[in-house]
Amino acid sequence: MKHEDFFTLCRKYSSSLDGKLSRAILPEIQRYRTDHQGQKLPVIWIETNDSGDNNISFLNTSAPYVGRVFGEMIDLLYSNTFMAA
């Protein structure tokens, strides 16, 4: 997925509280994994001047659970917060 398409999806579903963004992105992740023989999606989580609330929200997600995200879907290459945990 091109980053422009990702930003469009995020803007479209940013105020949705019913998991529409996750349902829109998960097929793209699965497509990546299929095209790359099951490899996890490489991710660099860049944080700037935030309070950490986004990390807490991410850890509280239930669709998909955070364990599945880290275990099956992404290869977290760098995150200041999650690398220290």
C-alpha positions in Angstrom: 0.0 0.0 0.0 1.4 3.4 -0.9 1.7 5.8 1.9 -0.8 8.2 0.3 -3.4 5.4 0.3 -2.6 4.7 3.9 -3.1 8.3 4.9 -6.4 8.4 3.0 -7.7 5.4 4.9 -6.6 6.9 8.2 -8.3 10.2 7.4 -11.4 8.4 6.3 -11.8 6.3 9.4 -10.0 8.3 12.0 -13.2 9.2 13.9 -14.7 5.7 13.6 -14.8 3.7 16.8 -16.1 0.5 15.4 -12.9 -1.0 13.9 -13.4 0.1 10.3 -9.7 1.2 10.0 -8.5 -2.1 11.3 -10.8 -4.0 8.9 -9.5 -1.8 6.0 -5.8 -2.3 6.8 -5.7 -5.9 7.8 -6.3 -7.2 4.2 -3.4 -5.1 3.1 -1.1 -6.6 5.7 -2.3 -10.1 4.7 -1.6 -9.3 1.0 1.9 -8.1 1.9 2.5 -11.4 3.8 1.2 -13.5 0.9 3.4 -11.6 -1.6 6.4 -11.9 0.6 6.2 -15.6 1.6 4.7 -14.9 5.1 7.3 -12.3 6.2 6.1 -9.8 8.7 5.6 -6.2 7.7 8.7 -4.2 8.7 7.7 -1.3 11.0 9.6 1.7 12.5 7.4 3.3 15.1 8.3 7.0 15.2 7.2 9.0 18.2 7.5 12.7 18.5 6.1 15.1 21.2 3.2 13.0 22.4 2.0 12.0 25.9 2.2 8.3 25.2 -1.6 7.9 25.0 -1.3 6.5 21.5 0.8 3.7 22.9 -1.7 2.9 25.6 -4.6 2.9 23.1 -2.6 0.6 20.9 -1.9 -1.8 23.7 -5.6 -1.9 24.6 -6.7 -2.8 21.1 -8.9 -5.9 20.7 -9.1 -6.1 16.9 -6.5 -7.6 16.4 -5.0 -8.2 19.9 -1.5 -6.6 20.4 0.1 -10.0 20.8 -1.1 -11.0 17.4 0.2 -7.8 15.9 3.7 -8.2 17.3 3.7 -12.0 17.0 2.3 -12.6 13.6 1.9 -9.3 11.6 4.7 -6.8 12.1 8.5 -6.9 12.6 9.0 -4.0 14.9 12.4 -2.7 13.9 12.4 0.3 16.2 10.2 1.9 18.8 11.5 4.0 21.6 8.7 2.9 23.9 8.2 -0.7 22.9 11.9 -1.5 22.7 12.3 -0.5 26.3 9.4 -2.5 27.5 
